[in-house]
Amino acid sequence: MRYWILFCFLFILNCNGFCQQKVSFLASDSLKITADLYLNNYSYPFILLFHQNGYSRGEYLGIADKLLNLDYNCLAVDLRSGGKVNYIKNETAFRAQSNNISYKLIDSQKDVIAAIEYVSKYNNKPVILFGSSFSASLCMMAGKNNDRVSAVAAFSPGEYFEPEISIKEEIRNFDKPLFVSSSENEYPYIMEMLENIPDNIRTVYRHSGDNNAHGAKILWESNKESKECWLELLMFFRKIK
């Protein structure tokens, strides 16, 4: 265990740079989706990375490189609901607005499903869905009872689609490993949302009381608690590998 913790910290502090390639594919309503492809090895499974509201695939700059070190490929997707972060503009959101294609939060579920289908051209291994804020909830819905999904990492999920959709009910009887990250403020209602998921399925990481970072931003190097969250996430990946 001591050596595993040492490895984790070395992993966090020393990640290699990987090349990324901008790609595109179509959602079911013909919206063209932009994504960054990090292709490490054709034989490796994929982690699909989805951003929070108002953001872009730029949320995962620096995060994707670290995940590649775990022998995965990554695809960071611009969802149709978003804006700009880390100087990366959300091209899918701009395209949806320009073409008068619906870009409500729930409509981004089409983009999640399209991303799962897109990476199947590289291999047929089940993917890990990795979501932030509203997309974390989308990932849990898309992952349930889906043979193409092996696990879900959900950062700050919530009831973002009420009253039409209850995430608590949608994820009842969730059937695969689930990692959830929560701030102290978010923790009570996130635990209520997850109450129908058994403890042996879910892993919940709660930030310290003075850290209210929302979504996958908790993993940014600029966040003082990023190393602790990475350590918890790596332990989760070790269990599901």
VOGU-3710 file (C-alpha; in Angstrom, 3 decimals, decimal comma):
1> mrywilfcfl> 0,000/0,000/0,000  2,853/2,368/0,875  4,425/1,821/-2,555  1,090/2,378/-4,284  0,674/5,763/-2,560  4,211/6,710/-3,584  3,437/5,742/-7,171  0,281/7,841/-7,111  2,133/10,960/-6,048  4,836/10,391/-8,637
11> filncngfcq> 2,088/9,980/-11,225  0,440/13,234/-10,180  3,657/15,232/-10,232  5,231/13,690/-13,321  2,938/13,116/-16,268  4,152/12,907/-19,837  2,809/15,099/-22,606  0,628/13,429/-25,220  -0,444/14,706/-28,603  -4,077/15,557/-29,159
21> qkvsflasds> -6,040/15,756/-32,379  -9,240/17,670/-33,015  -11,955/15,389/-34,409  -15,661/15,660/-35,167  -18,685/13,377/-35,414  -22,473/13,710/-35,640  -25,130/13,455/-32,963  -28,455/11,786/-33,733  -29,977/15,171/-34,693  -27,086/15,793/-37,141
31> lkitadlyln> -25,309/18,369/-34,948  -21,573/18,249/-35,633  -19,676/17,687/-32,386  -16,089/18,799/-31,823  -13,770/16,824/-29,551  -10,084/16,397/-28,716  -8,835/12,865/-29,298  -5,924/11,650/-27,179  -5,013/8,370/-28,826  -2,491/6,530/-26,707
41> nysypfillf> -2,788/2,975/-28,043  -5,454/1,365/-30,220  -5,742/-1,526/-27,776  -6,490/0,681/-24,742  -10,046/1,444/-23,587  -11,383/5,004/-23,708  -12,274/7,534/-21,046  -14,842/9,992/-22,411  -14,547/13,437/-20,818  -17,522/15,811/-20,598
51> hqngysrgey> -17,417/19,374/-19,218  -19,664/21,422/-16,961  -22,199/24,041/-18,050  -20,708/27,163/-19,610  -17,418/25,383/-20,342  -15,729/23,493/-23,172  -13,455/20,520/-23,679  -10,749/22,864/-22,327  -11,814/21,837/-18,815  -9,703/18,713/-19,326
61> lgiadkllnl> -6,426/20,312/-20,346  -3,893/18,724/-18,009  -6,381/16,142/-16,743  -6,437/14,020/-19,903  -2,636/13,694/-19,950  -2,644/12,180/-16,476  -5,402/9,718/-17,345  -3,438/8,557/-20,391  -0,686/7,421/-18,025  -3,112/4,798/-16,719
71> dynclavdlr> -3,133/3,101/-20,135  -6,316/4,643/-21,500  -7,206/6,704/-24,523  -9,237/9,877/-23,951  -11,836/11,872/-25,838  -12,654/15,349/-24,463  -15,965/16,468/-25,940  -17,509/19,886/-26,576  -21,136/19,446/-25,542  -23,817/21,606/-27,151
81> sggkvnyikn> -24,411/23,480/-23,913  -21,307/25,457/-23,023  -18,986/28,376/-23,602  -15,249/28,820/-23,091  -12,625/27,788/-20,547  -8,815/27,721/-20,492  -8,880/29,719/-23,744  -10,698/26,889/-25,532  -13,978/27,859/-27,217  -16,848/25,385/-27,287
91> etafraqsnn> -17,297/24,825/-31,015  -20,272/22,486/-30,662  -22,241/25,018/-28,608  -21,499/27,788/-31,123  -22,602/25,512/-33,959  -25,841/24,535/-32,208  -26,774/28,155/-31,551  -25,850/29,262/-35,081  -27,982/26,519/-36,642  -30,914/26,882/-34,241
101> isyklidsqk> -30,464/23,347/-32,888  -31,773/22,821/-29,358  -29,009/23,166/-26,774  -30,814/22,706/-23,471  -28,780/20,842/-20,867  -30,677/17,595/-21,383  -30,126/17,771/-25,146  -26,418/17,152/-24,498  -27,338/13,537/-23,764  -27,346/13,057/-27,539
111> dviaaieyvs> -23,712/14,177/-27,592  -22,742/11,731/-24,831  -24,324/8,836/-26,729  -22,696/9,959/-29,986  -19,266/10,021/-28,303  -19,730/6,444/-27,083  -20,566/5,384/-30,613  -17,689/7,361/-32,120  -14,894/5,677/-30,163  -16,214/2,231/-31,120
121> kynnkpvilf> -14,439/2,803/-34,466  -11,135/2,390/-32,602  -12,020/-0,651/-30,502  -15,020/-2,319/-28,903  -13,843/-2,155/-25,313  -16,323/-0,668/-22,832  -15,662/2,982/-22,031  -15,498/4,974/-18,803  -17,747/8,030/-18,728  -16,215/11,020/-16,915
131> gssfsaslcm> -18,582/13,925/-16,265  -18,520/17,335/-14,592  -21,594/18,992/-13,035  -24,622/18,528/-15,320  -22,671/16,172/-17,568  -21,855/14,006/-14,540  -25,588/13,388/-14,205  -25,842/12,684/-17,932  -23,015/10,152/-17,622  -24,770/8,291/-14,819
141> magknndrvs> -27,961/8,093/-16,884  -26,101/7,005/-20,025  -24,031/4,435/-18,143  -26,854/2,589/-16,441  -27,668/-0,733/-18,128  -25,309/0,130/-20,990  -22,968/-2,690/-21,984  -20,711/-0,178/-23,744  -19,923/1,498/-20,391  -17,742/-0,139/-17,727
151> avaafspgey> -17,717/2,618/-15,063  -18,619/6,248/-14,398  -16,714/9,082/-12,703  -19,122/11,870/-11,723  -17,815/15,198/-10,404  -20,525/17,286/-8,690  -23,568/15,518/-10,153  -26,972/16,940/-9,293  -30,630/17,312/-10,158  -30,062/19,630/-13,102
161> fepeisikee> -33,063/18,503/-15,154  -35,981/18,821/-12,753  -38,941/18,742/-12,860  -38,897/16,734/-16,089  -36,230/14,253/-14,978  -35,237/13,004/-11,516  -31,648/11,755/-11,508  -32,298/9,956/-8,224  -34,952/7,853/-9,917  -33,095/7,494/-13,216
171> irnfdkplfv> -30,068/5,943/-11,503  -31,996/3,616/-9,227  -30,425/0,137/-9,486  -27,253/1,568/-11,034  -25,244/-1,431/-12,157  -21,534/-0,549/-12,374  -18,668/1,071/-10,424  -19,312/4,750/-9,717  -16,877/7,387/-8,422  -18,471/10,607/-7,160
181> ssseneypyi> -16,664/13,793/-6,134  -18,496/16,316/-3,960  -17,781/19,576/-2,190  -18,866/19,959/1,418  -21,805/22,126/0,344  -22,945/19,637/-2,289  -22,509/16,546/-0,136  -25,957/16,364/1,586  -28,047/16,502/-1,574  -25,611/14,345/-3,561
191> memlenipdn> -25,851/11,627/-0,913  -29,627/11,873/-1,022  -29,505/11,515/-4,803  -27,292/8,409/-4,465  -29,249/6,731/-1,683  -30,593/4,000/-3,983  -27,071/2,966/-5,048  -25,390/0,356/-2,798  -22,196/1,279/-0,959  -20,302/-1,525/-2,692
201> irtvyrhsgd> -21,018/0,111/-6,066  -20,266/3,748/-5,245  -17,117/5,531/-4,057  -17,704/9,061/-2,752  -14,936/11,599/-2,221  -15,881/14,711/-0,242  -13,630/17,789/-0,446  -12,511/19,508/2,729  -14,856/22,030/4,315  -13,228/25,145/2,840
211> nnahgakilw> -12,953/23,845/-0,729  -16,080/24,309/-2,823  -14,559/23,618/-6,240  -17,341/22,500/-8,547  -17,031/19,674/-11,047  -13,755/18,402/-12,480  -12,003/21,657/-11,539  -11,077/19,911/-8,288  -8,472/18,034/-10,380  -6,807/21,168/-11,753
221> esnkeskecw> -3,260/21,649/-10,470  -4,236/25,138/-9,330  -6,603/23,601/-6,784  -4,965/23,025/-3,409  -6,818/19,734/-2,892  -6,167/18,306/-6,349  -3,564/15,789/-5,184  -5,935/14,302/-2,592  -8,707/13,979/-5,144  -6,349/12,439/-7,696
231> lellmffrki> -5,247/9,906/-5,104  -8,849/8,860/-4,429  -9,578/8,682/-8,148  -6,488/6,581/-8,831  -7,472/4,153/-6,097  -10,853/3,827/-7,799  -9,194/3,148/-11,174  -6,975/0,567/-9,522  -10,079/-1,311/-8,305  -11,797/-1,377/-11,691
241> k> -8,754/-2,088/-13,863
//
